[in-house]
Amino acid sequence: MRHRSLVRPNVPAPADRWSRRHWLARTGGWLVGAGLLTHAWHARAQATPPAGHAACPALLQHRFERLQDEKLQDLCQYAGQVVLVVNTASFCGFTGQYRGLEALYRQYRNEGLVVLGFPANNFGNQEPGSNQQIAEFCENTFGVQFPMFVKSDVVGPNTNPLFQQLAQITGERPRWNFHKYLISRDGTTVLSYGSMVSPDNRRFRADLQRLLREGRG
């Protein structure tokens, strides 16, 4: 199901290049912001959650191999946190965003933020290396400590299941490296941002801080 944003006839669509679609998974709700009127869609699990995952949002009911050792990791361990999902690449004009992502993670992890990096070679052949090469590059060049996972596809027929769900919910799939999806603590809100939106973008930071406040135990 594709989610569409509606623009008021008498209000021009925003001209800035960052992705401003806010997708709230609350039945019957509407979000009005910056000239966009976006329908609120319900983001319930497409399948019954397996036993033991009752408190885990459907979006996190996946297991991926970790980049550093290729051991399986269950994303349900991040249930209750605000999750920032990013497709990354080592030889991209946006690769410097690793530095900002790591700074963001260190600043907000004690408040409940986790950043999840998914290397992908889907755009411009800018992530050609092995998982070991990528891991060494991230650690040696940017001191990356946030969780990273093995290289996978984020677009196309072999898209990994997390990015499939994120694209279905938001109606937006990555068009380049360093696309960002911000997921609320309960998994019912997903915000999507294009590559041009850096980790220190003021509006992105405001959204992040709001989601960190919401649902805090």
Buried (B, 14 or more C-beta within 10 A) or exposed (E): EEBEBEEEEEEEEEEEEBBBBBBBBEEEEEBEEEBBEBBBBEBEBEEEBEEEBEEBBBBBBBEBBBBBEEEEBBBBEBBBBBBBBBBBBBBBEBBEBBBBBBBBBBEBBEEBBBBBBBBBBBBEEBBEBEBEEBBEBBBEEBEBEBBBBBBBBBBEEEBBEBBBBBBBBBBBBBEBBBBBBBBBBBBBBBBBBBBBBBBEBEEBBEBBBBBBEEBEE
